[in-house]
Amino acid sequence: MPQPDSIVVENASKCYRLYDSTRDRLMQGMRDLLAPVIPAKKNKPFYREHWALRDISFELQPGEAIGILGRNGAGKSTLLQLVAGIIKPTSGVIKREGRITALLELGSGFNPDFTGRENAILNAQIVGLTEEQALDRLDDIASFADIGDFLDRPVKTYSSGMMMRLAFAVQTATDPKILIVDEALSVGDAFFQQKCVARIRQLLDQGLSLLLVSHDPNTIRQLCQRALLLKEGRMLAVGTAREVADRYMSVDMAERNEVAGVASYGERAAPLKKLDQESVESALIKERYEPWFLSRKVNLETFEKLAAFDRVGNGKAKFFNVQIVREGQVVNEVEFNELLTVRLMVSMETELSELNVAFQVRNPQGTGLAHFDTRLTGDIKNKYRGGGLYAFDWHVKLPLMTGHYSLRAVLSHPPREAGGDWEYLDSISCAYIFFVHPIPDLPFGAYLALPATLNISSDQSFDVGTSDPSPTGKCPPSAP
């Protein structure tokens, strides 16, 4: 028997029958009924076999998180359905020990005619809670799903994002022991994705066993210890999450190159619009003299809603707004590496000094990609009057590749002595969300494109076989 809250998969395979017509399906059904009396050599099938999975073996240990990577059609969802017991393997054995909670097909387990509230109570009882326990957790479910009045409307009126919000809230609020998730973290806005990742991390800290399917290798790296890589139904690799994620990226790029054949960029798109110096100076003047006017132009309710999630502090100072500003306008869609102002607006409740004002740029999984603070700018010694309002403006270029990002904002005091603790005056995990538009014709992606200086030399300016370029680093006139 497997250990409690664990799963053992031994040589699991799944084969589906593919029929060309309804007639063939009917004929095969009759053939199966008559199989005992028809000689095997004459029992020619009316179907083709499709092996969605072949000989998959792994163990999910108690408290472990395993990720499953693979392109569309690799067999990821089929494997989760086998593990969850929704379908049976054609061959092999799957052993389960513990209560399994699964987030698979969108809306599975929901009655479309019931309201979200009714479905939440019913599903909580299905996974093992009493009606009283389900009612006790309803407030937490409603708060996490954050679908407002739709909680009391029929689920059939929900969008796909609203349905996944409710399903994730229900399944993770019921003390799951083994959680199976199929691409649920890719549904919803960037803020909800961060809430999901934070909830999963909290459950992992409490001993949850997790089996997670995702197309995003970064999610697997962040949440899982081990991972599997599937390709065409077979297990191509198994190992640490980082190793398998790197292998997945390598295999994915190789397959895309194979499909594309010889690279052809075709006609390039128009270059990105660049700010001229006059408009930049104009924007800086506006930002310097009109910070409080600008602060009134943003929807404070949006900031307060974001800030309410995962916020801690002692009240000595607090953020009352966080913005990204371009040329005097608050924006949440930006271009790659354009000049922007990240503005942190702070209310000092008491006289303060040695204040570290900081923000991080984070990806949807909550990983910090870039960091800015008043220690690095040499402004940590500043003094601030009690009751004062201050705008901290960072004029930056963010060389971020396309995607959704968020800002974490923190007010803190460094340790008073070596080895001491930081004092957090205000810390907001997700204070602002923004989107970076794609760069035309980019063949691959990442999070950051770091600034660099490039020198190009030809074989006429350095010895062949060495890596020592010419001192000038210039390409000679005769270079091609």
Backbone torsions as a table, in degrees:
resi	resn	phi	psi	omega
1	MET	NA	140.0	176.2
2	PRO	-68.8	164.1	177.7
3	GLN	-67.6	162.7	176.0
4	PRO	-59.0	144.0	178.6
5	ASP	56.1	46.2	180.0
6	SER	-140.1	166.6	179.9
7	ILE	-137.0	135.2	175.5
8	VAL	-122.1	122.6	178.5
9	VAL	-114.0	122.2	-176.9
10	GLU	-122.6	108.8	174.5
11	ASN	50.6	43.8	-178.3
12	ALA	-76.4	134.2	177.1
13	SER	-135.6	151.2	177.8
14	LYS	-138.8	124.4	179.7
15	CYS	-118.1	134.1	176.2
16	TYR	-111.0	148.4	174.9
17	ARG	-92.9	129.3	178.5
18	LEU	-108.8	123.6	-178.0
19	TYR	-110.6	145.1	177.7
20	ASP	-84.0	-20.0	-177.7
21	SER	-158.0	165.6	176.2
22	THR	-64.9	-34.1	179.0
23	ARG	-61.4	-43.8	179.7
24	ASP	-63.2	-37.8	178.5
25	ARG	-63.6	-42.5	179.4
26	LEU	-65.1	-44.2	-179.7
27	MET	-62.6	-39.7	179.3
28	GLN	-67.5	-36.2	176.9
29	GLY	-61.4	-43.0	177.5
30	MET	-65.8	-41.1	179.0
31	ARG	-60.9	-39.9	178.7
32	ASP	-63.9	-38.4	179.1
33	LEU	-65.6	-34.7	-176.4
34	LEU	-95.2	4.1	-176.0
35	ALA	-53.5	-39.9	-178.5
36	PRO	-61.6	-23.3	-175.5
37	VAL	-109.9	-2.4	178.4
38	ILE	-103.9	129.4	179.0
39	PRO	-55.5	139.9	-175.5
40	ALA	-59.6	-37.0	-177.4
41	LYS	-67.8	-18.6	178.0
42	LYS	-99.8	-2.7	-175.7
43	ASN	-86.0	64.7	-179.9
44	LYS	-73.5	126.8	-175.3
45	PRO	-72.6	154.3	176.1
46	PHE	-98.7	20.7	-176.5
47	TYR	-140.0	166.8	172.0
48	ARG	-110.7	148.2	-179.6
49	GLU	-91.6	136.7	172.3
50	HIS	-126.4	113.8	-179.6
51	TRP	-88.7	102.5	179.4
52	ALA	-72.1	-30.9	177.6
53	LEU	-141.7	145.7	177.2
54	ARG	-138.8	120.5	168.9
55	ASP	53.1	56.4	178.2
56	ILE	-94.2	129.2	179.7
57	SER	-137.3	132.3	172.8
58	PHE	-169.8	167.6	177.1
59	GLU	-128.5	132.4	172.3
60	LEU	-101.5	110.8	-176.6
61	GLN	-83.1	159.5	178.0
62	PRO	-57.4	131.6	178.7
63	GLY	76.0	9.4	-177.8
64	GLU	-100.3	151.0	175.3
65	ALA	-118.3	121.9	179.2
66	ILE	-118.3	130.7	176.8
67	GLY	-99.9	151.3	177.6
68	ILE	-123.9	120.0	-178.9
69	LEU	-115.4	155.7	178.3
70	GLY	159.4	154.1	179.5
71	ARG	-75.3	172.3	178.1
72	ASN	-56.5	133.7	-179.8
73	GLY	88.2	3.5	-178.3
74	ALA	-76.3	-19.0	179.9
75	GLY	108.2	11.7	-175.8
76	LYS	-63.1	-52.2	-177.2
77	SER	-65.6	-36.7	177.3
78	THR	-61.3	-41.9	179.6
79	LEU	-62.6	-42.6	179.3
80	LEU	-64.6	-38.6	178.6
81	GLN	-65.2	-36.1	176.0
82	LEU	-64.7	-47.2	-177.8
83	VAL	-63.6	-39.0	-179.1
84	ALA	-74.4	-11.6	179.8
85	GLY	84.7	11.9	179.6
86	ILE	-72.7	-38.6	174.8
87	ILE	-125.7	161.0	-178.5
88	LYS	-102.4	146.5	177.5
89	PRO	-72.1	149.1	173.9
90	THR	-69.8	-36.3	175.1
91	SER	-150.7	164.2	-178.4
92	GLY	94.1	177.2	-174.4
93	VAL	-131.5	139.1	173.9
94	ILE	-126.3	119.7	-178.8
95	LYS	-109.8	130.2	-179.3
96	ARG	-123.9	139.3	175.8
97	GLU	-138.4	107.5	-178.0
98	GLY	123.5	163.8	-178.6
99	ARG	-78.1	124.3	-178.6
100	ILE	-100.2	128.6	174.1
101	THR	-113.4	128.2	-172.6
102	ALA	-125.3	136.2	170.6
103	LEU	-115.3	93.6	-174.7
104	LEU	-113.2	-108.4	-177.8
105	GLU	-66.5	142.8	-177.9
106	LEU	-60.2	122.9	176.4
107	GLY	84.1	0.3	179.5
108	SER	-64.9	135.0	-179.0
109	GLY	91.0	-7.0	179.0
110	PHE	-100.2	138.0	171.4
111	ASN	-87.7	117.2	-174.1
112	PRO	-61.5	-22.5	-178.5
113	ASP	-89.0	-13.5	176.9
114	PHE	-83.6	156.1	175.5
115	THR	-74.8	166.8	176.7
116	GLY	-59.5	-39.8	179.0
117	ARG	-61.8	-46.8	-179.4
118	GLU	-64.3	-41.4	178.2
119	ASN	-65.4	-38.3	179.5
120	ALA	-62.1	-45.9	-180.0
121	ILE	-65.1	-43.2	-178.6
122	LEU	-65.2	-45.6	-178.1
123	ASN	-67.5	-36.0	177.2
124	ALA	-62.5	-36.5	177.9
125	GLN	-73.0	-33.0	179.5
126	ILE	-62.5	-37.9	-178.4
127	VAL	-85.0	5.0	169.8
128	GLY	121.3	-2.9	179.5
129	LEU	-83.9	152.3	171.7
130	THR	-77.0	167.0	179.1
131	GLU	-62.3	-37.3	179.5
132	GLU	-65.3	-42.8	178.0
133	GLN	-64.1	-40.2	179.0
134	ALA	-62.4	-42.2	179.1
135	LEU	-66.6	-36.7	179.5
136	ASP	-63.6	-30.5	-175.8
137	ARG	-97.2	2.2	-176.3
138	LEU	-64.6	-38.1	179.1
139	ASP	-62.2	-41.7	178.2
140	ASP	-64.7	-41.3	178.8
141	ILE	-62.4	-46.1	-178.9
142	ALA	-64.5	-41.4	-179.8
143	SER	-64.9	-42.2	-178.0
144	PHE	-70.8	-43.9	-179.3
145	ALA	-65.4	-37.3	174.7
146	ASP	53.7	53.3	178.5
147	ILE	-110.3	10.2	173.2
148	GLY	61.7	-137.0	-176.6
149	ASP	-66.8	-15.3	179.8
150	PHE	-65.3	-16.1	178.3
151	LEU	-58.6	-28.4	-179.3
152	ASP	-105.5	22.6	174.3
153	ARG	-115.5	157.4	-179.5
154	PRO	-59.3	142.0	-178.0
155	VAL	-62.2	-26.6	-179.5
156	LYS	-65.3	-13.0	177.2
157	THR	-92.7	0.3	-175.6
158	TYR	-81.2	151.3	166.9
159	SER	-79.0	169.1	179.7
160	SER	-62.2	-38.4	179.5
161	GLY	-65.1	-41.2	179.5
162	MET	-65.7	-38.4	-179.6
163	MET	-65.5	-42.2	179.6
164	MET	-68.8	-35.8	176.3
165	ARG	-57.0	-48.9	-177.8
166	LEU	-66.9	-43.3	-178.9
167	ALA	-61.7	-44.4	-179.6
168	PHE	-65.1	-42.2	180.0
169	ALA	-60.9	-43.4	-178.1
170	VAL	-66.3	-50.8	-172.0
171	GLN	-67.9	-28.5	-178.7
172	THR	-94.4	-3.7	178.5
173	ALA	-97.7	2.1	-173.5
174	THR	-109.5	27.0	179.0
175	ASP	53.3	56.8	180.0
176	PRO	-66.1	146.0	176.4
177	LYS	-97.8	-40.6	174.8
178	ILE	-127.4	120.2	-177.3
179	LEU	-114.7	127.4	177.4
180	ILE	-113.8	123.0	-174.3
181	VAL	-127.3	126.1	179.3
182	ASP	-113.3	94.9	173.8
183	GLU	60.6	19.6	-178.9
184	ALA	-66.9	-27.6	-175.8
185	LEU	-75.7	-6.5	178.8
186	SER	-93.9	-1.5	-178.7
187	VAL	-99.9	138.6	177.6
188	GLY	99.7	175.3	-177.7
189	ASP	-78.7	174.7	-175.2
190	ALA	-62.1	-36.9	-179.3
191	PHE	-65.5	-43.4	179.9
192	PHE	-66.5	-36.7	176.8
193	GLN	-60.2	-41.1	178.4
194	GLN	-66.1	-38.2	176.7
195	LYS	-61.4	-41.4	179.9
196	CYS	-63.2	-45.8	-179.4
197	VAL	-63.4	-42.0	178.7
198	ALA	-62.8	-40.4	179.4
199	ARG	-65.7	-41.8	179.8
200	ILE	-65.1	-41.8	178.3
201	ARG	-61.4	-39.7	178.1
202	GLN	-62.0	-43.2	179.6
203	LEU	-67.9	-36.9	177.3
204	LEU	-63.0	-39.1	177.3
205	ASP	-63.4	-24.6	-179.6
206	GLN	-91.7	4.0	175.8
207	GLY	102.3	13.1	179.0
208	LEU	-62.9	142.2	169.0
209	SER	-98.8	126.7	-170.9
210	LEU	-124.1	133.7	170.8
211	LEU	-121.7	112.9	-168.7
212	LEU	-123.9	125.1	172.7
213	VAL	-100.2	132.5	177.7
214	SER	-154.8	147.4	171.8
215	HIS	-83.3	-11.0	-174.9
216	ASP	-97.7	107.4	-179.8
217	PRO	-62.5	-26.0	179.3
218	ASN	-67.9	-35.8	175.4
219	THR	-62.8	-42.9	178.9
220	ILE	-63.4	-42.6	179.0
221	ARG	-60.6	-39.2	-174.0
222	GLN	-76.2	-34.2	-170.3
223	LEU	-105.8	-20.7	-169.2
224	CYS	-114.3	149.8	172.4
225	GLN	-86.6	-42.0	-179.3
226	ARG	-125.0	167.1	-180.0
227	ALA	-152.9	157.7	174.2
228	LEU	-118.1	145.4	174.0
229	LEU	-117.2	118.7	179.2
230	LEU	-104.0	143.2	174.8
231	LYS	-145.3	120.0	179.3
232	GLU	51.9	41.2	174.6
233	GLY	85.3	-4.3	-179.2
234	ARG	-113.3	155.1	179.6
235	MET	-84.6	108.9	-176.7
236	LEU	-82.7	-33.1	-178.6
237	ALA	-156.4	151.9	173.2
238	VAL	-144.9	139.5	-177.5
239	GLY	170.2	-157.1	177.4
240	THR	-65.7	156.5	-177.8
241	ALA	-59.4	-40.9	-178.5
242	ARG	-66.1	-44.6	-179.2
243	GLU	-62.5	-45.7	-177.3
244	VAL	-70.4	-37.7	177.4
245	ALA	-62.3	-41.9	177.6
246	ASP	-64.3	-39.9	178.7
247	ARG	-65.0	-40.4	178.7
248	TYR	-60.3	-45.0	179.2
249	MET	-61.2	-40.4	180.0
250	SER	-66.1	-45.5	-179.9
251	VAL	-66.5	-41.3	-179.6
252	ASP	-61.7	-43.7	179.8
253	MET	-66.5	-40.1	179.5
254	ALA	-63.4	-41.1	-180.0
255	GLU	-67.7	-39.3	178.8
256	ARG	-65.3	-40.0	178.1
257	ASN	-64.8	-37.7	-179.8
258	GLU	-65.1	-41.6	178.6
259	VAL	-67.6	-40.0	-176.3
260	ALA	-72.4	-25.6	-176.1
261	GLY	68.5	-138.7	178.7
262	VAL	-70.2	129.2	-177.4
263	ALA	-63.1	135.5	177.2
264	SER	-140.2	111.9	-175.8
265	TYR	-83.6	-17.4	177.3
266	GLY	62.9	-150.5	-177.5
267	GLU	-81.8	123.1	-177.1
268	ARG	-75.7	148.5	179.0
269	ALA	-72.8	165.3	179.2
270	ALA	-63.6	144.5	-179.2
271	PRO	-63.5	155.2	178.5
272	LEU	-65.1	146.1	179.1
273	LYS	-67.8	133.9	179.0
274	LYS	-110.1	144.9	177.8
275	LEU	-78.9	132.2	174.9
276	ASP	-81.6	162.8	-173.3
277	GLN	-61.1	-36.3	-178.4
278	GLU	-64.3	-43.4	-179.0
279	SER	-68.9	-33.0	177.4
280	VAL	-63.5	-48.0	-179.8
281	GLU	-62.7	-38.5	178.3
282	SER	-62.2	-42.2	-180.0
283	ALA	-64.1	-41.0	-179.1
284	LEU	-66.1	-37.6	178.1
285	ILE	-63.1	-44.7	178.7
286	LYS	-60.5	-43.8	-177.4
287	GLU	-66.7	-31.9	-177.2
288	ARG	-73.3	-39.2	-172.1
289	TYR	-103.3	-8.3	-177.5
290	GLU	-127.4	38.4	-175.8
291	PRO	-63.5	-38.1	-176.4
292	TRP	-79.5	-29.6	173.8
293	PHE	-62.8	-44.5	179.6
294	LEU	-64.2	-35.9	-176.5
295	SER	-62.4	-26.2	-178.9
296	ARG	-82.8	-5.7	-176.3
297	LYS	-90.0	-9.0	-178.4
298	VAL	-100.2	153.4	179.9
299	ASN	-75.9	104.5	-177.5
300	LEU	-66.4	-25.7	179.2
301	GLU	-62.4	-36.9	179.2
302	THR	-63.9	-45.9	178.6
303	PHE	-61.7	-45.0	-177.6
304	GLU	-64.6	-33.8	178.5
305	LYS	-68.6	-44.0	176.9
306	LEU	-63.7	-44.5	-175.0
307	ALA	-66.0	-25.3	-176.4
308	ALA	-67.1	-21.1	-179.3
309	PHE	-88.8	122.4	174.9
310	ASP	56.3	56.9	177.9
311	ARG	-116.9	132.9	177.6
312	VAL	-135.1	157.0	178.7
313	GLY	169.1	169.3	-179.1
314	ASN	-106.6	0.8	173.9
315	GLY	86.9	-1.3	179.5
316	LYS	-69.0	-27.9	174.2
317	ALA	-154.9	153.9	-179.5
318	LYS	-152.5	152.4	173.8
319	PHE	-76.6	136.8	171.9
320	PHE	-115.7	-1.9	170.6
321	ASN	-172.2	152.2	173.3
322	VAL	-137.0	132.8	-174.8
323	GLN	-140.4	160.3	162.6
324	ILE	-117.9	127.7	-173.5
325	VAL	-121.6	135.5	174.1
326	ARG	-128.0	120.8	177.5
327	GLU	49.3	43.8	175.6
328	GLY	84.4	-0.2	-178.8
329	GLN	-117.2	135.9	175.0
330	VAL	-73.0	128.9	-175.3
331	VAL	-132.5	155.0	171.0
332	ASN	-128.5	9.6	170.8
333	GLU	-129.1	125.6	-174.1
334	VAL	-132.8	167.1	176.3
335	GLU	-99.7	162.2	178.6
336	PHE	-58.8	124.6	169.0
337	ASN	62.2	23.4	177.6
338	GLU	-83.4	159.8	-178.7
339	LEU	-73.1	124.4	-177.7
340	LEU	-136.0	164.7	171.8
341	THR	-120.0	121.9	171.7
342	VAL	-95.8	116.6	-173.5
343	ARG	-111.6	122.8	173.2
344	LEU	-108.2	118.7	-178.1
345	MET	-102.5	124.8	-168.6
346	VAL	-127.4	138.0	173.2
347	SER	-106.6	119.8	178.6
348	MET	-89.5	113.4	-177.4
349	GLU	-79.8	-20.6	178.2
350	THR	-146.5	166.4	179.0
351	GLU	-66.1	131.9	-172.8
352	LEU	-136.4	153.1	169.0
353	SER	-148.3	176.9	-176.6
354	GLU	52.3	40.6	-176.9
355	LEU	-97.6	123.5	176.6
356	ASN	-95.2	110.6	178.0
357	VAL	-101.4	121.5	-170.3
358	ALA	-142.4	156.6	168.9
359	PHE	-145.0	153.2	176.5
360	GLN	-120.3	144.5	168.3
361	VAL	-94.6	127.1	-174.5
362	ARG	-125.1	152.0	173.7
363	ASN	-84.7	174.7	-176.4
364	PRO	-61.0	-20.8	179.0
365	GLN	-87.2	0.2	177.3
366	GLY	89.3	8.1	179.0
367	THR	-80.3	130.8	178.2
368	GLY	-72.2	127.6	-179.1
369	LEU	-105.5	-31.3	-179.3
370	ALA	-149.2	149.5	-173.7
371	HIS	-135.1	137.9	178.0
372	PHE	-135.9	136.3	174.7
373	ASP	-157.2	167.9	-175.6
374	THR	-75.0	-12.9	170.7
375	ARG	-67.0	-44.1	-175.9
376	LEU	-69.9	-29.1	180.0
377	THR	-89.9	-3.4	179.4
378	GLY	79.4	18.7	-176.3
379	ASP	-106.9	13.0	-174.6
380	ILE	-72.7	-18.4	-178.9
381	LYS	-81.9	-5.1	-178.0
382	ASN	-59.4	151.9	176.2
383	LYS	-111.8	143.4	-176.1
384	TYR	-128.2	136.8	-177.0
385	ARG	-81.2	146.5	177.5
386	GLY	-64.9	137.3	-178.3
387	GLY	82.3	0.2	-178.7
388	GLY	-84.1	152.7	174.9
389	LEU	-110.5	133.6	-175.8
390	TYR	-134.0	142.6	173.7
391	ALA	-111.4	121.4	176.7
392	PHE	-101.6	109.8	-174.8
393	ASP	-108.3	119.7	172.0
394	TRP	-102.7	118.7	176.3
395	HIS	-93.0	106.7	-169.5
396	VAL	-135.5	161.8	165.5
397	LYS	-114.1	125.3	-178.2
398	LEU	-104.1	104.6	-177.9
399	PRO	-80.3	58.9	-176.4
400	LEU	-94.2	139.3	175.0
401	MET	-77.7	171.0	-172.4
402	THR	-60.9	143.3	178.1
403	GLY	146.8	178.9	176.8
404	HIS	-92.5	141.1	179.3
405	TYR	-138.2	165.4	177.4
406	SER	-136.9	165.2	176.9
407	LEU	-114.1	129.6	169.4
408	ARG	-98.6	133.3	-177.6
409	ALA	-119.6	136.3	-174.8
410	VAL	-140.4	133.9	168.4
411	LEU	-113.5	126.3	-174.7
412	SER	-153.8	162.0	170.6
413	HIS	-109.5	131.3	175.7
414	PRO	-62.9	162.8	178.0
415	PRO	-56.2	138.0	179.4
416	ARG	-72.3	-23.4	179.6
417	GLU	-143.7	161.1	-178.3
418	ALA	-57.4	131.7	179.5
419	GLY	81.8	0.2	179.7
420	GLY	-78.4	177.1	-178.5
421	ASP	-95.4	151.8	172.0
422	TRP	-73.2	146.0	175.0
423	GLU	-104.5	119.0	-177.6
424	TYR	-96.2	115.3	177.4
425	LEU	-83.3	-37.5	176.0
426	ASP	-160.9	131.9	179.1
427	SER	-140.0	122.0	-178.2
428	ILE	-121.6	117.9	-176.2
429	SER	-64.2	-40.5	-178.1
430	CYS	-135.2	97.0	-175.2
431	ALA	-99.8	-16.9	-178.5
432	TYR	-160.8	146.2	178.4
433	ILE	-126.3	135.6	179.1
434	PHE	-145.6	164.3	-176.6
435	PHE	-124.1	135.4	177.0
436	VAL	-102.9	124.6	-179.6
437	HIS	-68.9	152.4	-178.2
438	PRO	-71.7	155.0	172.8
439	ILE	-88.9	127.5	-178.7
440	PRO	-58.3	141.0	171.5
441	ASP	64.8	21.9	178.3
442	LEU	-79.8	123.5	-173.1
443	PRO	-78.3	-18.3	179.5
444	PHE	-151.5	167.9	-172.9
445	GLY	-124.8	165.1	175.0
446	ALA	-160.1	-167.9	175.3
447	TYR	-94.3	-41.7	-173.9
448	LEU	-125.6	145.4	168.7
449	ALA	-118.6	96.7	-172.6
450	LEU	-71.2	145.0	178.1
451	PRO	-65.2	143.7	-178.6
452	ALA	-154.4	159.0	173.9
453	THR	-108.1	127.8	-176.8
454	LEU	-110.0	126.5	170.9
455	ASN	-112.3	134.0	-179.5
456	ILE	-116.6	128.4	179.4
457	SER	-124.2	153.8	176.2
458	SER	-103.8	172.8	-179.8
459	ASP	-68.9	-5.8	176.4
460	GLN	-85.3	-10.4	-176.4
461	SER	-111.2	-0.4	174.2
462	PHE	-152.8	159.5	-177.9
463	ASP	-70.2	133.8	177.4
464	VAL	-63.0	134.7	179.9
465	GLY	94.4	-3.9	176.1
466	THR	-114.5	167.5	178.8
467	SER	-112.6	22.2	-177.0
468	ASP	-101.0	101.7	-178.1
469	PRO	-74.6	171.6	178.9
470	SER	-64.6	152.5	-178.3
471	PRO	-58.5	-30.4	-177.1
472	THR	-76.7	-26.6	-177.1
473	GLY	67.0	13.9	-178.5
474	LYS	-100.3	150.1	176.1
475	CYS	-81.9	120.1	-177.7
476	PRO	-60.9	157.4	-176.3
477	PRO	-55.9	-30.7	-176.4
478	SER	-84.7	-0.9	-178.8
479	ALA	-67.5	145.3	-179.7
480	PRO	-68.1	NA	NA
